Amino acid sequence: EGHHHHGERSFNGINGPVYLSPEEKGLELREWRRKLVPGTYPEKFLKEGKLPEITAGFDDSDWEKARVDKKWDSRLLKNVYEECFVWYRTDVEIPSSFEKKNLALEFGEGIKDKIYLFVNGRFSGMRENTFVGAPFAFDLNGRMKKGNNSIVIGIKSDRWLANYGLHGTVNLSAYDRCLNEGWRIKEGIPGQL
């Protein structure tokens, strides 16, 4: 077990303890803009990134502000007979300390619906029925750039679900590449230091 040192996280390195500040470990993405769309979109349009909401420069200033973290239930309620789609958008500044690291977008809780991820306007993955309560992750290697990045999440809610949307924590996490040489991070399970 590593010792805590001024709120930092430590573990034993080759020449003694290595300290990681929270900023080096990851960024918690709490502030999002959200828009509910009745109905749904063809899968092809989502995977080809053909929708304006996905593009990095899209104007979402009139969307509702949504806070997503574990202390706050930000899910929406709906009529269980309806299908609908909810968009979440945020921008994240990649610090230089993340430049040579493997990045993952980690979700603290599962989502009953289908979740689509778009990074900088490109379709970057889809998950379906991640079990409720189980964390899951998307590998972001090669998808983020230094400076400002756009992250867009689309959630398709099927009928029979009353609660939908993002819930729990969403973190952009950084891992040292030297730990991962010759390994693949298994998507769906967040890594642990």
Rosetta constraint file for C-alpha pairs under 8 A:
AtomPair CA 1 CA 11 HARMONIC 7.22 0.50
AtomPair CA 2 CA 9 HARMONIC 7.09 0.50
AtomPair CA 2 CA 10 HARMONIC 5.06 0.50
AtomPair CA 2 CA 11 HARMONIC 4.69 0.50
AtomPair CA 2 CA 12 HARMONIC 7.06 0.50
AtomPair CA 3 CA 9 HARMONIC 7.14 0.50
AtomPair CA 3 CA 10 HARMONIC 5.93 0.50
AtomPair CA 3 CA 11 HARMONIC 7.42 0.50
AtomPair CA 4 CA 8 HARMONIC 5.80 0.50
AtomPair CA 4 CA 9 HARMONIC 5.55 0.50
AtomPair CA 4 CA 10 HARMONIC 6.32 0.50
AtomPair CA 5 CA 9 HARMONIC 6.79 0.50
AtomPair CA 5 CA 10 HARMONIC 7.30 0.50
AtomPair CA 5 CA 19 HARMONIC 7.78 0.50
AtomPair CA 7 CA 21 HARMONIC 7.54 0.50
AtomPair CA 8 CA 19 HARMONIC 6.31 0.50
AtomPair CA 8 CA 20 HARMONIC 5.74 0.50
AtomPair CA 8 CA 21 HARMONIC 4.72 0.50
AtomPair CA 8 CA 22 HARMONIC 6.38 0.50
AtomPair CA 9 CA 19 HARMONIC 5.72 0.50
AtomPair CA 9 CA 20 HARMONIC 5.17 0.50
AtomPair CA 9 CA 21 HARMONIC 6.29 0.50
AtomPair CA 9 CA 22 HARMONIC 7.36 0.50
AtomPair CA 10 CA 17 HARMONIC 6.17 0.50
AtomPair CA 10 CA 18 HARMONIC 5.38 0.50
AtomPair CA 10 CA 19 HARMONIC 4.45 0.50
AtomPair CA 10 CA 20 HARMONIC 6.03 0.50
AtomPair CA 11 CA 17 HARMONIC 5.46 0.50
AtomPair CA 11 CA 18 HARMONIC 5.58 0.50
AtomPair CA 11 CA 19 HARMONIC 6.96 0.50
AtomPair CA 12 CA 16 HARMONIC 5.54 0.50
AtomPair CA 12 CA 17 HARMONIC 4.23 0.50
AtomPair CA 12 CA 18 HARMONIC 5.97 0.50
AtomPair CA 13 CA 17 HARMONIC 5.21 0.50
AtomPair CA 13 CA 18 HARMONIC 5.55 0.50
AtomPair CA 20 CA 24 HARMONIC 5.93 0.50
AtomPair CA 20 CA 25 HARMONIC 6.44 0.50
AtomPair CA 21 CA 25 HARMONIC 6.54 0.50
AtomPair CA 22 CA 26 HARMONIC 6.24 0.50
AtomPair CA 22 CA 27 HARMONIC 7.70 0.50
AtomPair CA 23 CA 27 HARMONIC 6.22 0.50
AtomPair CA 24 CA 97 HARMONIC 6.44 0.50
AtomPair CA 24 CA 98 HARMONIC 7.06 0.50
AtomPair CA 24 CA 174 HARMONIC 6.99 0.50
AtomPair CA 25 CA 173 HARMONIC 5.98 0.50
AtomPair CA 25 CA 174 HARMONIC 5.53 0.50
AtomPair CA 25 CA 175 HARMONIC 7.29 0.50
AtomPair CA 26 CA 171 HARMONIC 6.45 0.50
AtomPair CA 26 CA 172 HARMONIC 5.37 0.50
AtomPair CA 26 CA 173 HARMONIC 4.09 0.50
AtomPair CA 26 CA 174 HARMONIC 5.62 0.50
AtomPair CA 27 CA 171 HARMONIC 5.55 0.50
AtomPair CA 27 CA 172 HARMONIC 5.10 0.50
AtomPair CA 27 CA 173 HARMONIC 6.43 0.50
AtomPair CA 28 CA 169 HARMONIC 7.20 0.50
AtomPair CA 28 CA 170 HARMONIC 6.01 0.50
AtomPair CA 28 CA 171 HARMONIC 4.39 0.50
AtomPair CA 28 CA 172 HARMONIC 6.35 0.50
AtomPair CA 29 CA 68 HARMONIC 7.42 0.50
AtomPair CA 29 CA 169 HARMONIC 7.57 0.50
AtomPair CA 29 CA 170 HARMONIC 5.50 0.50
AtomPair CA 29 CA 171 HARMONIC 5.66 0.50
AtomPair CA 29 CA 172 HARMONIC 7.13 0.50
AtomPair CA 30 CA 67 HARMONIC 5.35 0.50
AtomPair CA 30 CA 68 HARMONIC 4.75 0.50
AtomPair CA 30 CA 69 HARMONIC 5.87 0.50
AtomPair CA 30 CA 169 HARMONIC 7.53 0.50
AtomPair CA 30 CA 170 HARMONIC 7.14 0.50
AtomPair CA 31 CA 65 HARMONIC 7.32 0.50
AtomPair CA 31 CA 66 HARMONIC 6.25 0.50
AtomPair CA 31 CA 67 HARMONIC 5.05 0.50
AtomPair CA 31 CA 68 HARMONIC 6.59 0.50
AtomPair CA 31 CA 90 HARMONIC 6.97 0.50
AtomPair CA 32 CA 65 HARMONIC 5.96 0.50
AtomPair CA 32 CA 66 HARMONIC 5.13 0.50
AtomPair CA 32 CA 67 HARMONIC 6.14 0.50
AtomPair CA 32 CA 68 HARMONIC 7.32 0.50
AtomPair CA 32 CA 88 HARMONIC 6.08 0.50
AtomPair CA 32 CA 89 HARMONIC 5.57 0.50
AtomPair CA 32 CA 90 HARMONIC 5.08 0.50
AtomPair CA 33 CA 60 HARMONIC 7.05 0.50
AtomPair CA 33 CA 63 HARMONIC 5.67 0.50
AtomPair CA 33 CA 64 HARMONIC 5.51 0.50
AtomPair CA 33 CA 65 HARMONIC 4.54 0.50
AtomPair CA 33 CA 66 HARMONIC 5.59 0.50
AtomPair CA 33 CA 88 HARMONIC 5.55 0.50
AtomPair CA 33 CA 89 HARMONIC 5.26 0.50
AtomPair CA 33 CA 90 HARMONIC 6.55 0.50
AtomPair CA 34 CA 63 HARMONIC 5.61 0.50
AtomPair CA 34 CA 64 HARMONIC 5.21 0.50
AtomPair CA 34 CA 65 HARMONIC 6.12 0.50
AtomPair CA 34 CA 66 HARMONIC 6.13 0.50
AtomPair CA 34 CA 86 HARMONIC 6.96 0.50
AtomPair CA 34 CA 87 HARMONIC 5.45 0.50
AtomPair CA 34 CA 88 HARMONIC 4.56 0.50
AtomPair CA 34 CA 89 HARMONIC 6.56 0.50
AtomPair CA 35 CA 63 HARMONIC 5.61 0.50
AtomPair CA 35 CA 64 HARMONIC 6.41 0.50
AtomPair CA 35 CA 86 HARMONIC 5.67 0.50
AtomPair CA 35 CA 87 HARMONIC 5.18 0.50
AtomPair CA 35 CA 88 HARMONIC 6.79 0.50
AtomPair CA 36 CA 84 HARMONIC 7.38 0.50
AtomPair CA 36 CA 85 HARMONIC 6.06 0.50
AtomPair CA 36 CA 86 HARMONIC 4.42 0.50
AtomPair CA 36 CA 87 HARMONIC 6.42 0.50
AtomPair CA 37 CA 84 HARMONIC 5.98 0.50
AtomPair CA 37 CA 85 HARMONIC 5.13 0.50
AtomPair CA 37 CA 86 HARMONIC 5.90 0.50
AtomPair CA 37 CA 87 HARMONIC 7.83 0.50
AtomPair CA 38 CA 82 HARMONIC 7.99 0.50
AtomPair CA 38 CA 83 HARMONIC 6.89 0.50
AtomPair CA 38 CA 84 HARMONIC 4.56 0.50
AtomPair CA 38 CA 85 HARMONIC 6.24 0.50
AtomPair CA 39 CA 82 HARMONIC 7.58 0.50
AtomPair CA 39 CA 83 HARMONIC 5.36 0.50
AtomPair CA 39 CA 84 HARMONIC 4.49 0.50
AtomPair CA 39 CA 85 HARMONIC 6.44 0.50
AtomPair CA 40 CA 83 HARMONIC 6.83 0.50
AtomPair CA 40 CA 84 HARMONIC 5.60 0.50
AtomPair CA 40 CA 85 HARMONIC 5.55 0.50
AtomPair CA 40 CA 156 HARMONIC 6.91 0.50
AtomPair CA 41 CA 45 HARMONIC 6.91 0.50
AtomPair CA 41 CA 46 HARMONIC 7.07 0.50
AtomPair CA 41 CA 85 HARMONIC 7.95 0.50
AtomPair CA 42 CA 46 HARMONIC 6.75 0.50
AtomPair CA 43 CA 47 HARMONIC 6.23 0.50
AtomPair CA 44 CA 48 HARMONIC 6.01 0.50
AtomPair CA 45 CA 49 HARMONIC 6.02 0.50
AtomPair CA 45 CA 50 HARMONIC 5.22 0.50
AtomPair CA 45 CA 51 HARMONIC 6.75 0.50
AtomPair CA 46 CA 50 HARMONIC 6.51 0.50
AtomPair CA 46 CA 51 HARMONIC 7.01 0.50
AtomPair CA 46 CA 116 HARMONIC 7.82 0.50
AtomPair CA 46 CA 123 HARMONIC 7.29 0.50
AtomPair CA 47 CA 123 HARMONIC 5.66 0.50
AtomPair CA 48 CA 122 HARMONIC 7.93 0.50
AtomPair CA 48 CA 123 HARMONIC 6.77 0.50
AtomPair CA 49 CA 54 HARMONIC 6.56 0.50
AtomPair CA 49 CA 118 HARMONIC 7.86 0.50
AtomPair CA 49 CA 121 HARMONIC 6.83 0.50
AtomPair CA 49 CA 122 HARMONIC 5.96 0.50
AtomPair CA 49 CA 123 HARMONIC 5.74 0.50
AtomPair CA 50 CA 54 HARMONIC 7.71 0.50
AtomPair CA 51 CA 55 HARMONIC 7.40 0.50
AtomPair CA 52 CA 58 HARMONIC 6.62 0.50
AtomPair CA 53 CA 58 HARMONIC 6.05 0.50
AtomPair CA 53 CA 87 HARMONIC 7.85 0.50
AtomPair CA 54 CA 58 HARMONIC 7.35 0.50
AtomPair CA 54 CA 118 HARMONIC 6.51 0.50
AtomPair CA 54 CA 121 HARMONIC 5.27 0.50
AtomPair CA 54 CA 122 HARMONIC 7.59 0.50
AtomPair CA 54 CA 152 HARMONIC 6.18 0.50
AtomPair CA 55 CA 120 HARMONIC 6.87 0.50
AtomPair CA 55 CA 121 HARMONIC 4.37 0.50
AtomPair CA 55 CA 122 HARMONIC 7.90 0.50
AtomPair CA 56 CA 120 HARMONIC 5.34 0.50
AtomPair CA 56 CA 121 HARMONIC 5.31 0.50
AtomPair CA 56 CA 149 HARMONIC 7.76 0.50
AtomPair CA 56 CA 150 HARMONIC 5.40 0.50
AtomPair CA 60 CA 89 HARMONIC 7.87 0.50
AtomPair CA 66 CA 74 HARMONIC 6.88 0.50
AtomPair CA 67 CA 72 HARMONIC 7.41 0.50
AtomPair CA 67 CA 74 HARMONIC 6.59 0.50
AtomPair CA 68 CA 72 HARMONIC 6.61 0.50
AtomPair CA 68 CA 73 HARMONIC 7.46 0.50
AtomPair CA 68 CA 74 HARMONIC 6.05 0.50
AtomPair CA 68 CA 166 HARMONIC 6.84 0.50
AtomPair CA 68 CA 167 HARMONIC 6.35 0.50
AtomPair CA 68 CA 168 HARMONIC 6.43 0.50
AtomPair CA 68 CA 169 HARMONIC 6.32 0.50
AtomPair CA 68 CA 170 HARMONIC 7.33 0.50
AtomPair CA 69 CA 73 HARMONIC 7.62 0.50
AtomPair CA 69 CA 167 HARMONIC 6.92 0.50
AtomPair CA 69 CA 168 HARMONIC 4.87 0.50
AtomPair CA 69 CA 169 HARMONIC 4.47 0.50
AtomPair CA 69 CA 170 HARMONIC 7.14 0.50
AtomPair CA 70 CA 167 HARMONIC 7.17 0.50
AtomPair CA 70 CA 168 HARMONIC 4.16 0.50
AtomPair CA 70 CA 169 HARMONIC 5.41 0.50
AtomPair CA 71 CA 168 HARMONIC 7.56 0.50
AtomPair CA 72 CA 167 HARMONIC 7.97 0.50
AtomPair CA 72 CA 168 HARMONIC 7.50 0.50
AtomPair CA 73 CA 167 HARMONIC 6.12 0.50
AtomPair CA 73 CA 168 HARMONIC 7.32 0.50
AtomPair CA 74 CA 165 HARMONIC 7.28 0.50
AtomPair CA 74 CA 166 HARMONIC 6.70 0.50
AtomPair CA 74 CA 167 HARMONIC 6.06 0.50
AtomPair CA 75 CA 163 HARMONIC 5.98 0.50
AtomPair CA 75 CA 164 HARMONIC 5.26 0.50
AtomPair CA 75 CA 165 HARMONIC 4.79 0.50
AtomPair CA 75 CA 166 HARMONIC 6.02 0.50
AtomPair CA 75 CA 167 HARMONIC 6.11 0.50
AtomPair CA 76 CA 162 HARMONIC 7.97 0.50
AtomPair CA 76 CA 163 HARMONIC 5.55 0.50
AtomPair CA 76 CA 164 HARMONIC 5.44 0.50
AtomPair CA 76 CA 165 HARMONIC 6.22 0.50
AtomPair CA 77 CA 162 HARMONIC 5.38 0.50
AtomPair CA 77 CA 163 HARMONIC 4.84 0.50
AtomPair CA 77 CA 164 HARMONIC 6.69 0.50
AtomPair CA 78 CA 82 HARMONIC 7.47 0.50
AtomPair CA 78 CA 161 HARMONIC 7.78 0.50
AtomPair CA 78 CA 162 HARMONIC 5.24 0.50
AtomPair CA 78 CA 163 HARMONIC 6.73 0.50
AtomPair CA 79 CA 162 HARMONIC 6.30 0.50
AtomPair CA 80 CA 159 HARMONIC 5.44 0.50
AtomPair CA 80 CA 160 HARMONIC 4.46 0.50
AtomPair CA 80 CA 161 HARMONIC 5.34 0.50
AtomPair CA 80 CA 162 HARMONIC 5.19 0.50
AtomPair CA 81 CA 159 HARMONIC 5.09 0.50
AtomPair CA 81 CA 160 HARMONIC 5.99 0.50
AtomPair CA 82 CA 158 HARMONIC 7.28 0.50
AtomPair CA 82 CA 159 HARMONIC 5.35 0.50
AtomPair CA 82 CA 160 HARMONIC 7.83 0.50
AtomPair CA 83 CA 156 HARMONIC 7.59 0.50
AtomPair CA 83 CA 157 HARMONIC 5.77 0.50
AtomPair CA 83 CA 158 HARMONIC 4.94 0.50
AtomPair CA 83 CA 159 HARMONIC 5.23 0.50
AtomPair CA 84 CA 156 HARMONIC 6.09 0.50
AtomPair CA 84 CA 157 HARMONIC 5.43 0.50
AtomPair CA 84 CA 158 HARMONIC 6.98 0.50
AtomPair CA 85 CA 154 HARMONIC 6.86 0.50
AtomPair CA 85 CA 155 HARMONIC 5.60 0.50
AtomPair CA 85 CA 156 HARMONIC 4.52 0.50
AtomPair CA 85 CA 157 HARMONIC 6.02 0.50
AtomPair CA 86 CA 154 HARMONIC 5.77 0.50
AtomPair CA 86 CA 155 HARMONIC 5.25 0.50
AtomPair CA 86 CA 156 HARMONIC 6.64 0.50
AtomPair CA 86 CA 157 HARMONIC 7.94 0.50
AtomPair CA 86 CA 165 HARMONIC 6.82 0.50
AtomPair CA 87 CA 152 HARMONIC 7.17 0.50
AtomPair CA 87 CA 153 HARMONIC 5.84 0.50
AtomPair CA 87 CA 154 HARMONIC 4.58 0.50
AtomPair CA 87 CA 155 HARMONIC 6.48 0.50
AtomPair CA 88 CA 152 HARMONIC 5.68 0.50
AtomPair CA 88 CA 153 HARMONIC 5.04 0.50
AtomPair CA 88 CA 154 HARMONIC 6.33 0.50
AtomPair CA 89 CA 150 HARMONIC 7.42 0.50
AtomPair CA 89 CA 151 HARMONIC 5.88 0.50
AtomPair CA 89 CA 152 HARMONIC 4.47 0.50
AtomPair CA 89 CA 153 HARMONIC 6.41 0.50
AtomPair CA 90 CA 150 HARMONIC 6.11 0.50
AtomPair CA 90 CA 151 HARMONIC 5.44 0.50
AtomPair CA 90 CA 152 HARMONIC 6.52 0.50
AtomPair CA 91 CA 148 HARMONIC 6.60 0.50
AtomPair CA 91 CA 149 HARMONIC 5.51 0.50
AtomPair CA 91 CA 150 HARMONIC 4.55 0.50
AtomPair CA 91 CA 151 HARMONIC 5.99 0.50
AtomPair CA 92 CA 147 HARMONIC 7.97 0.50
AtomPair CA 92 CA 148 HARMONIC 5.65 0.50
AtomPair CA 92 CA 149 HARMONIC 5.24 0.50
AtomPair CA 92 CA 150 HARMONIC 6.47 0.50
AtomPair CA 92 CA 151 HARMONIC 7.46 0.50
AtomPair CA 93 CA 146 HARMONIC 7.44 0.50
AtomPair CA 93 CA 147 HARMONIC 5.05 0.50
AtomPair CA 93 CA 148 HARMONIC 4.42 0.50
AtomPair CA 93 CA 149 HARMONIC 6.21 0.50
AtomPair CA 94 CA 98 HARMONIC 6.60 0.50
AtomPair CA 94 CA 99 HARMONIC 7.79 0.50
AtomPair CA 94 CA 144 HARMONIC 7.89 0.50
AtomPair CA 94 CA 145 HARMONIC 7.08 0.50
AtomPair CA 94 CA 146 HARMONIC 5.26 0.50
AtomPair CA 94 CA 147 HARMONIC 5.07 0.50
AtomPair CA 94 CA 148 HARMONIC 6.38 0.50
AtomPair CA 94 CA 149 HARMONIC 7.32 0.50
AtomPair CA 95 CA 99 HARMONIC 7.25 0.50
AtomPair CA 95 CA 146 HARMONIC 6.90 0.50
AtomPair CA 95 CA 147 HARMONIC 6.98 0.50
AtomPair CA 96 CA 146 HARMONIC 6.83 0.50
AtomPair CA 98 CA 102 HARMONIC 7.89 0.50
AtomPair CA 98 CA 103 HARMONIC 7.80 0.50
AtomPair CA 98 CA 174 HARMONIC 6.33 0.50
AtomPair CA 99 CA 146 HARMONIC 6.76 0.50
AtomPair CA 100 CA 176 HARMONIC 7.60 0.50
AtomPair CA 100 CA 177 HARMONIC 7.20 0.50
AtomPair CA 101 CA 174 HARMONIC 5.80 0.50
AtomPair CA 101 CA 175 HARMONIC 5.46 0.50
AtomPair CA 101 CA 176 HARMONIC 5.05 0.50
AtomPair CA 101 CA 177 HARMONIC 5.46 0.50
AtomPair CA 102 CA 140 HARMONIC 7.50 0.50
AtomPair CA 102 CA 141 HARMONIC 5.82 0.50
AtomPair CA 102 CA 174 HARMONIC 5.62 0.50
AtomPair CA 102 CA 175 HARMONIC 5.05 0.50
AtomPair CA 102 CA 176 HARMONIC 6.28 0.50
AtomPair CA 102 CA 177 HARMONIC 5.86 0.50
AtomPair CA 103 CA 139 HARMONIC 6.53 0.50
AtomPair CA 103 CA 140 HARMONIC 5.24 0.50
AtomPair CA 103 CA 141 HARMONIC 5.68 0.50
AtomPair CA 103 CA 172 HARMONIC 6.84 0.50
AtomPair CA 103 CA 173 HARMONIC 5.60 0.50
AtomPair CA 103 CA 174 HARMONIC 4.67 0.50
AtomPair CA 103 CA 175 HARMONIC 6.37 0.50
AtomPair CA 104 CA 137 HARMONIC 6.49 0.50
AtomPair CA 104 CA 138 HARMONIC 5.60 0.50
AtomPair CA 104 CA 139 HARMONIC 4.61 0.50
AtomPair CA 104 CA 140 HARMONIC 5.02 0.50
AtomPair CA 104 CA 141 HARMONIC 7.32 0.50
AtomPair CA 104 CA 172 HARMONIC 5.82 0.50
AtomPair CA 104 CA 173 HARMONIC 5.27 0.50
AtomPair CA 104 CA 174 HARMONIC 6.64 0.50
AtomPair CA 104 CA 190 HARMONIC 7.90 0.50
AtomPair CA 105 CA 137 HARMONIC 5.49 0.50
AtomPair CA 105 CA 138 HARMONIC 5.15 0.50
AtomPair CA 105 CA 139 HARMONIC 6.57 0.50
AtomPair CA 105 CA 140 HARMONIC 6.72 0.50
AtomPair CA 105 CA 170 HARMONIC 7.00 0.50
AtomPair CA 105 CA 171 HARMONIC 5.72 0.50
AtomPair CA 105 CA 172 HARMONIC 4.66 0.50
AtomPair CA 105 CA 173 HARMONIC 6.28 0.50
AtomPair CA 106 CA 135 HARMONIC 7.30 0.50
AtomPair CA 106 CA 136 HARMONIC 5.98 0.50
AtomPair CA 106 CA 137 HARMONIC 4.28 0.50
AtomPair CA 106 CA 138 HARMONIC 6.53 0.50
AtomPair CA 106 CA 169 HARMONIC 8.00 0.50
AtomPair CA 106 CA 170 HARMONIC 5.70 0.50
AtomPair CA 106 CA 171 HARMONIC 5.12 0.50
AtomPair CA 106 CA 172 HARMONIC 6.34 0.50
AtomPair CA 106 CA 173 HARMONIC 6.95 0.50
AtomPair CA 106 CA 190 HARMONIC 5.99 0.50
AtomPair CA 107 CA 135 HARMONIC 5.50 0.50
AtomPair CA 107 CA 136 HARMONIC 5.39 0.50
AtomPair CA 107 CA 137 HARMONIC 5.92 0.50
AtomPair CA 107 CA 168 HARMONIC 7.26 0.50
AtomPair CA 107 CA 169 HARMONIC 5.81 0.50
AtomPair CA 107 CA 170 HARMONIC 4.71 0.50
AtomPair CA 107 CA 171 HARMONIC 6.56 0.50
AtomPair CA 107 CA 190 HARMONIC 8.00 0.50
AtomPair CA 108 CA 133 HARMONIC 7.68 0.50
AtomPair CA 108 CA 134 HARMONIC 7.20 0.50
AtomPair CA 108 CA 135 HARMONIC 4.61 0.50
AtomPair CA 108 CA 136 HARMONIC 6.93 0.50
AtomPair CA 108 CA 168 HARMONIC 5.54 0.50
AtomPair CA 108 CA 169 HARMONIC 4.93 0.50
AtomPair CA 108 CA 170 HARMONIC 6.37 0.50
AtomPair CA 109 CA 132 HARMONIC 6.39 0.50
AtomPair CA 109 CA 133 HARMONIC 4.63 0.50
AtomPair CA 109 CA 134 HARMONIC 5.24 0.50
AtomPair CA 109 CA 135 HARMONIC 4.68 0.50
AtomPair CA 109 CA 136 HARMONIC 7.19 0.50
AtomPair CA 109 CA 167 HARMONIC 6.62 0.50
AtomPair CA 109 CA 168 HARMONIC 5.61 0.50
AtomPair CA 109 CA 169 HARMONIC 7.17 0.50
AtomPair CA 110 CA 129 HARMONIC 7.58 0.50
AtomPair CA 110 CA 130 HARMONIC 4.89 0.50
AtomPair CA 110 CA 131 HARMONIC 5.13 0.50
AtomPair CA 110 CA 132 HARMONIC 4.28 0.50
AtomPair CA 110 CA 133 HARMONIC 5.00 0.50
AtomPair CA 110 CA 134 HARMONIC 4.87 0.50
AtomPair CA 110 CA 135 HARMONIC 5.54 0.50
AtomPair CA 110 CA 136 HARMONIC 6.61 0.50
AtomPair CA 111 CA 115 HARMONIC 7.67 0.50
AtomPair CA 111 CA 128 HARMONIC 7.85 0.50
AtomPair CA 111 CA 129 HARMONIC 6.13 0.50
AtomPair CA 111 CA 130 HARMONIC 5.44 0.50
AtomPair CA 111 CA 131 HARMONIC 6.60 0.50
AtomPair CA 111 CA 132 HARMONIC 5.70 0.50
AtomPair CA 111 CA 133 HARMONIC 7.95 0.50
AtomPair CA 111 CA 164 HARMONIC 7.89 0.50
AtomPair CA 111 CA 165 HARMONIC 7.72 0.50
AtomPair CA 111 CA 166 HARMONIC 7.32 0.50
AtomPair CA 111 CA 167 HARMONIC 7.72 0.50
AtomPair CA 112 CA 128 HARMONIC 7.28 0.50
AtomPair CA 112 CA 129 HARMONIC 4.63 0.50
AtomPair CA 112 CA 130 HARMONIC 6.17 0.50
AtomPair CA 112 CA 131 HARMONIC 6.60 0.50
AtomPair CA 112 CA 132 HARMONIC 6.23 0.50
AtomPair CA 112 CA 164 HARMONIC 7.70 0.50
AtomPair CA 113 CA 128 HARMONIC 6.07 0.50
AtomPair CA 113 CA 129 HARMONIC 5.53 0.50
AtomPair CA 113 CA 130 HARMONIC 7.88 0.50
AtomPair CA 113 CA 155 HARMONIC 6.57 0.50
AtomPair CA 113 CA 156 HARMONIC 5.94 0.50
AtomPair CA 113 CA 157 HARMONIC 5.19 0.50
AtomPair CA 113 CA 158 HARMONIC 6.74 0.50
AtomPair CA 113 CA 164 HARMONIC 7.35 0.50
AtomPair CA 114 CA 126 HARMONIC 7.12 0.50
AtomPair CA 114 CA 127 HARMONIC 5.80 0.50
AtomPair CA 114 CA 128 HARMONIC 4.40 0.50
AtomPair CA 114 CA 129 HARMONIC 6.39 0.50
AtomPair CA 114 CA 155 HARMONIC 5.67 0.50
AtomPair CA 114 CA 156 HARMONIC 5.19 0.50
AtomPair CA 114 CA 157 HARMONIC 6.79 0.50
AtomPair CA 115 CA 126 HARMONIC 5.60 0.50
AtomPair CA 115 CA 127 HARMONIC 5.33 0.50
AtomPair CA 115 CA 128 HARMONIC 6.39 0.50
AtomPair CA 115 CA 153 HARMONIC 6.87 0.50
AtomPair CA 115 CA 154 HARMONIC 5.76 0.50
AtomPair CA 115 CA 155 HARMONIC 4.53 0.50
AtomPair CA 115 CA 156 HARMONIC 6.47 0.50
AtomPair CA 116 CA 123 HARMONIC 7.64 0.50
AtomPair CA 116 CA 124 HARMONIC 7.68 0.50
AtomPair CA 116 CA 125 HARMONIC 6.00 0.50
AtomPair CA 116 CA 126 HARMONIC 4.50 0.50
AtomPair CA 116 CA 127 HARMONIC 6.75 0.50
AtomPair CA 116 CA 153 HARMONIC 5.62 0.50
AtomPair CA 116 CA 154 HARMONIC 4.98 0.50
AtomPair CA 116 CA 155 HARMONIC 6.29 0.50
AtomPair CA 117 CA 123 HARMONIC 6.14 0.50
AtomPair CA 117 CA 124 HARMONIC 5.33 0.50
AtomPair CA 117 CA 125 HARMONIC 5.36 0.50
AtomPair CA 117 CA 126 HARMONIC 6.25 0.50
AtomPair CA 117 CA 151 HARMONIC 7.43 0.50
AtomPair CA 117 CA 152 HARMONIC 6.00 0.50
AtomPair CA 117 CA 153 HARMONIC 4.78 0.50
AtomPair CA 117 CA 154 HARMONIC 6.57 0.50
AtomPair CA 118 CA 122 HARMONIC 5.11 0.50
AtomPair CA 118 CA 123 HARMONIC 4.44 0.50
AtomPair CA 118 CA 124 HARMONIC 5.12 0.50
AtomPair CA 118 CA 125 HARMONIC 7.33 0.50
AtomPair CA 118 CA 151 HARMONIC 5.96 0.50
AtomPair CA 118 CA 152 HARMONIC 5.03 0.50
AtomPair CA 118 CA 153 HARMONIC 6.30 0.50
AtomPair CA 119 CA 123 HARMONIC 6.65 0.50
AtomPair CA 119 CA 124 HARMONIC 6.23 0.50
AtomPair CA 119 CA 143 HARMONIC 6.56 0.50
AtomPair CA 119 CA 144 HARMONIC 7.26 0.50
AtomPair CA 119 CA 149 HARMONIC 7.28 0.50
AtomPair CA 119 CA 150 HARMONIC 5.76 0.50
AtomPair CA 119 CA 151 HARMONIC 4.83 0.50
AtomPair CA 119 CA 152 HARMONIC 6.39 0.50
AtomPair CA 120 CA 143 HARMONIC 7.65 0.50
AtomPair CA 120 CA 144 HARMONIC 7.57 0.50
AtomPair CA 120 CA 149 HARMONIC 5.92 0.50
AtomPair CA 120 CA 150 HARMONIC 4.81 0.50
AtomPair CA 120 CA 151 HARMONIC 6.45 0.50
AtomPair CA 121 CA 150 HARMONIC 7.30 0.50
AtomPair CA 121 CA 152 HARMONIC 7.99 0.50
AtomPair CA 124 CA 140 HARMONIC 7.87 0.50
AtomPair CA 124 CA 143 HARMONIC 7.91 0.50
AtomPair CA 125 CA 138 HARMONIC 7.14 0.50
AtomPair CA 130 CA 134 HARMONIC 6.92 0.50
AtomPair CA 130 CA 136 HARMONIC 7.16 0.50
AtomPair CA 135 CA 188 HARMONIC 7.38 0.50
AtomPair CA 135 CA 189 HARMONIC 6.49 0.50
AtomPair CA 135 CA 190 HARMONIC 6.77 0.50
AtomPair CA 136 CA 187 HARMONIC 7.23 0.50
AtomPair CA 136 CA 188 HARMONIC 4.15 0.50
AtomPair CA 136 CA 189 HARMONIC 4.88 0.50
AtomPair CA 136 CA 190 HARMONIC 5.84 0.50
AtomPair CA 137 CA 187 HARMONIC 5.60 0.50
AtomPair CA 137 CA 188 HARMONIC 4.66 0.50
AtomPair CA 137 CA 189 HARMONIC 5.76 0.50
AtomPair CA 137 CA 190 HARMONIC 5.43 0.50
AtomPair CA 138 CA 187 HARMONIC 5.73 0.50
AtomPair CA 138 CA 188 HARMONIC 6.71 0.50
AtomPair CA 139 CA 185 HARMONIC 7.49 0.50
AtomPair CA 139 CA 187 HARMONIC 6.25 0.50
AtomPair CA 140 CA 144 HARMONIC 6.69 0.50
AtomPair CA 144 CA 149 HARMONIC 6.53 0.50
AtomPair CA 145 CA 149 HARMONIC 6.75 0.50
AtomPair CA 155 CA 165 HARMONIC 6.45 0.50
AtomPair CA 157 CA 161 HARMONIC 7.06 0.50
AtomPair CA 157 CA 164 HARMONIC 6.45 0.50
AtomPair CA 175 CA 179 HARMONIC 7.61 0.50
AtomPair CA 176 CA 180 HARMONIC 7.01 0.50
AtomPair CA 177 CA 181 HARMONIC 6.14 0.50
AtomPair CA 180 CA 184 HARMONIC 6.85 0.50
AtomPair CA 180 CA 185 HARMONIC 7.54 0.50
AtomPair CA 185 CA 191 HARMONIC 7.31 0.50
AtomPair CA 186 CA 190 HARMONIC 7.98 0.50
